[in-house]
Amino acid sequence: MDFKLEEEHIILQKEVRKFAQNEIVPIAREFDESGNFPKETIKKMGEMGLMGIEVPPEYGGAGMDTLAYVIVMEEIAAADASHSTIVSVNNSLYNYAIMRYGTEEQKKKFVTPVATGEVSGAYALTEPQSGSDAGNMKTRAVLSEDGEYYILNGRKSWITSGPVAKYFVVFAMTQPELKHRGVTAFIVDGDSEGFIRGKKEPKLGIRASATCEIAFEDVKVPVENRLGEEGQGFKIAMSVLDAGRIGIAAQSVGIARAAYEASVQYAKERHAFGQPIGKFQMIQQKIADMKTRIEAARLLTYQAAWKKEQLKGTNQRYTLEASMAKLFASETAMFVTHQAVQIHGGMGYSKELPIERYFRDAKITEIYEGTSEIQRMVISRLETGLK
Ligand code: CAA
């Protein structure tokens, strides 16, 4: 047991921290306000290998491990959660799905341009009537008579990077009578005829990460773009979310850390009743609880990343570790940012400081990639065996 990071991870952490603090922090507020997609920094991050962290170099990635991925996620999220959301979708939802379940041709054709940052990828599971109940999807995929392509019809909602992505991993029903066992995964080109992007969602937080609804109107998807076998889609969706949830845990740690560091600074600088507010026990208690929870969240996140790495190449699941990390870290982000606003008082509520943005951004971590309620359900089911 060794709690120290290896040299390559320390170097990566330093480099990404420098980049994030110098190039993302100064623009985060502007992008939060405008809600514009930060194209330029995303492109730079692609050039740095951050859009294909775990993708082997032959497919355009950095060829690093899951610990590297969570280190990057924490650093980017500590600068700006919106940027880290875009990183997480490309890396752990899109690339991971195709690297794990795709054919050689699919990896070359669809992972390489995303891993290099040339284009973005997205993951389309949620529908207007099915969020937590993901198996209850209505989007249909029907094989054409000549067997050359599937025809997709339906709607997906809350698609992160939907307005800008080139390629999408899409889940659709091929055999609705089989319920979740009738779901199949596809790789869909966003430029296909009948692929319609809806209006961008106005959001509380992560405002620079673009989100929209997608409609499929007789979209033709070549058979060679099917990901895995027919009927395997639900398991693909769930196992990919296991990877994604580790990324969201790391994002939560990053948001919490930024809010915590600002709070420590403020507790030392801000005076009330003739002394720094950090000398008051009520502030001390907040600082201690914030720090302790962040450390615990990071340890759970690292543990989940380690477990995923240990199980690489096997079919064994790291669902429990991923869900625990996501649950605890996201609730930590919410707790810490809430306390940070309180410590900063009026300044925490002001747009002049990033504290209110951290607070708004933290909320999504308890919702997307499975709400806290879903994580608790997953953890409890795995522990008790009861459904
Ligand atoms: N890995 C592999 N297989 C899994 C799995 C996993 N992690 N979890 C479940 N499965 C398998 C089960 O073994 C079961 O297999 P069989 O058919 O062989 O029995 C099958 O999937 C169905 O599992 P359940 O019976 O547990 O399914 P359920 O419908 O009762 O519940 C759920 C599953 C846990 C609630 C699941 O639907 C879930 O996680 N829901 C939340 C969905 C979610 O996270 N949505 C987020 C949208 S994506 C997003 O947010 C992206 C973004 O924009 C950033």
Boltz pocket constraint, residues with backbone or C-beta under 6 A from the ligand:
constraints:
  - pocket:
      binder: B
      contacts: [[A, 89], [A, 123], [A, 125], [A, 126], [A, 131], [A, 132], [A, 133], [A, 134], [A, 135], [A, 158], [A, 159], [A, 160], [A, 180], [A, 181], [A, 234], [A, 235], [A, 236], [A, 238], [A, 239], [A, 241], [A, 242], [A, 317], [A, 319], [A, 367], [A, 368], [A, 369], [A, 370], [A, 371], [A, 374], [A, 378]]
      max_distance: 6.0
